[in-house]
Amino acid sequence: MAAPRGVERLLNVIMTIGSRRRVTRETLFRVIPEYAESASADAAERLFERDKAEIRALGLDLRTETDPWDESIVHYRIARGTGELAALDLTPAEYTVLLAASRAWDDASAGGPARRVRAKLLSLGQEADPDLVRRTPQGAVESLPVLTPLLEAVSAGRAVTFRYRAASGAATERRVEPWIVGVHDGAWYVLGHDLDREAPRLFRASRIESYPRVKGVATVTPPADLDLASAVNGAGAGASENADAVLDLSPYKALILRDRVGAAVDAPRIELPGCSRAEARRHVLGASRWAALAQPTAWREEIAAICTHIARRHARPVDPAEVEQGAVRPRAAIRTPSTSTDHLSRLISEAAYVHDRGEAELAAMAAEFGITEKQLIDDLQVLFVCGDLGTGWQDLIEAEWEDGWVRVRNAEALQGPLRLSAPEVTALLAGLAALDGAGGEEKGVIASARAKLCAALGQEGQDDAEHGASTAPAPDSEDAEAPRASRVDRIVARIQEALAAGEPVAMRYSPPDRPGTSVRRLRPLRLESSTGRAYLRAVDLDVAASAAGSAAAERTFRTDRIVEILDPEAGAGAGAETVPQEAPNLTGETRGSQAGTAETEAWLRLEPAAAWIAEAFDAAEIRDLPDGEGVLARIERPVRSALVDAVMEAAGAAELLVPDGLRVEIAQLARDAAARHGASEPLG
């Protein structure tokens, strides 16, 4: 398929300027056909101005200079010397983690910056450390088509309009001046000034239902103390009472809370100093099988009342007609305008990729760039007809691919140091944030790579990084104090050592739905990262020994639920449950098991405050209830324990309608939690 004429024209302009020390405007307007054939001089000028903007958006340092002897003559050149252009100088380890960060964006719907940054990294000619690639988790953050215009609006200081569906289910047109576009807990958010409400507002990017359109220049100066995490955590919270919260915990459970305060994994009681009432309620309800609030008394009574409400709501009979209420909400179909910039960036990167290596295997190269072999051949055919048009056909790019190997010549003008735009840096920083949850020995490499990204864009880039994906000082900085490795960091480091050595490990694991721990013998395969959490993919050796093969024994474990890594010889008791004799029975009389995945679909009634559950579980269908009462959400085969925890954490704003068995378990769990908190009313 032929490339759009705009792509060929821009590539010819870049090659014609880049192949020479400098070139005059008159020469460009004579040798580039589209300029020469324009209807008027003004039309050619307007087209050239648009092309210059696109070339600079690609990260090429296009310079305009006036002839010192004749001010009427204007020259153009692309700066390439290290003294003229701040190159991003990366070590092999930093290059590897940035390449891993770019893989967080493998979904092409992420948009221009996400696609361009991976292509630019591949064009550097560096080889990733294969051992580090295997040990570095492949991140996963939301990939949304709306991100490109939002990221670019922040960089350019522009306002945008888009259709947004609030948690209540109402969809309205919003006019916003974006200040921050960043990731928090694996989800994208937009923080900016709402022009209609004349106030700062936070928007979840996944609820934007139309492609944002640029509407004018931003006029409101962002506050100096912007912080995305604070905005997300405080959204809708209002004034909150704070106190030192005391929690009773089952041993080896609620490990994230224990790590937060530095408590032992088997400590029966922890304290959360200066905790807000809403935060304490969320922590206790979300871990209601394993946690009970001891103090303050008033908060304890509130939790008892909430649990009583949840139990009664799930004890009532459900009319099957309830599941059929509401109108089905159609999924938003966002049309993204086609752009030549992404295609052109890929063409330049492909030429540089092959030039640096001399030759590249066609199939392997297509896989690296995430395109088909046919798409790669189409790209090579475009390169073949482009070049320096001021000297004739002999200076066109030469491309060969007939024997399954790709060779490119006469493409030196497309070489250059890596330069990233602000949106591209933000996309990479978001990918690094997805890797951050892994911890381990890569933490320092991730921090130094992040620092170099920020330095490449100066203070503006630093601000973007702080707001988009939390930054950390490079480990070798004089001002940086080496933090003490956390429990999870130490565990991940041990896993990485096992991956590097190809050795098995034994671990003590805390399952989310059963008391105590179990010991597993594993052969680690890789680390993965998703929605801000790190996971270990491994073969359970004991299951593999009794199953048809290793594939049937592959399991995924959350690293923050790994209590400790044991000596491999500890596998003698692998799989056995370990419940300490002194463990308080916080689970009470809860019956049933929430292990595994539900065999049927689940339907939930969600009030606006619980709309996040539909997003967290990627609901297959949503029905809007009348009068803004909320929604019905259908979730296909959810993880049972995770769904139970979510319903409890929603504090009465969510009701599971089906399946009935899981509904009974929620009712029982809520009764037990209410009793532990001293409910004064009969639970019935």
Sequence and secondary structure as in RCSB ss.txt:
>XXXX:A:sequence
MAAPRGVERLLNVIMTIGSRRRVTRETLFRVIPEYAESASADAAERLFERDKAEIRALGLDLRTETDPWDESIVH
YRIARGTGELAALDLTPAEYTVLLAASRAWDDASAGGPARRVRAKLLSLGQEADPDLVRRTPQGAVESLPVLTPL
LEAVSAGRAVTFRYRAASGAATERRVEPWIVGVHDGAWYVLGHDLDREAPRLFRASRIESYPRVKGVATVTPPAD
LDLASAVNGAGAGASENADAVLDLSPYKALILRDRVGAAVDAPRIELPGCSRAEARRHVLGASRWAALAQPTAWR
EEIAAICTHIARRHARPVDPAEVEQGAVRPRAAIRTPSTSTDHLSRLISEAAYVHDRGEAELAAMAAEFGITEKQ
LIDDLQVLFVCGDLGTGWQDLIEAEWEDGWVRVRNAEALQGPLRLSAPEVTALLAGLAALDGAGGEEKGVIASAR
AKLCAALGQEGQDDAEHGASTAPAPDSEDAEAPRASRVDRIVARIQEALAAGEPVAMRYSPPDRPGTSVRRLRPL
RLESSTGRAYLRAVDLDVAASAAGSAAAERTFRTDRIVEILDPEAGAGAGAETVPQEAPNLTGETRGSQAGTAET
EAWLRLEPAAAWIAEAFDAAEIRDLPDGEGVLARIERPVRSALVDAVMEAAGAAELLVPDGLRVEIAQLARDAAA
RHGASEPLG
>XXXX:A:secstr
    HHHHHHHHHHHHHHTSS EEHHHHHHHSHHHHTSSSHHHHHHHHHHHHHHHHHTT  EEEEE SS TT EE
EEE  STTTS      HHHHHHHHHHHGGG SGGG HHHHHHHHHHHTT     HHHHHHS B      TTHHHH
HHHHHHTEEEEEEEE TTS EEEEEEEEEEEEEETTEEEEEEEETTTTEEEEEEGGGB S  EEEEE  S   TT
  HHHHHHHTTT S  EEEEEEEE TT SHHHHHHHT  TT SEEEEEEEEHHHHHHHHHHTTTTEEEEE HHHH
HHHHHHHHHHHHHHHS   GGGGG SEE           HHHHHHHHHHHHHHHHHHS EEHHHHHHHHTS HHH
HHHHHHHHHT B TTT GGGB EEE TTSEEEEES GGG       HHHHHHHHHHHHHHHTT TTHHHHHHHHH
HHHHHHTHHHHHHHHHHHS     TT TT       HHHHHHHHHHHHHHHT  EEEEE  TTSSSEEEEEEEEE
EEEEETTEEEEEEEEHHHHHHSS TGGGEEEEEGGGEEEEE GGGGGGTT EE  TT   TTTT  S   SB SS
 EEEEE GGGTHHHHHTT SEEEE GGG  EEEEESS BHHHHHHHHHHTTTSEEEEE HHHHHHHHHHHHHHHH
HTT SS   
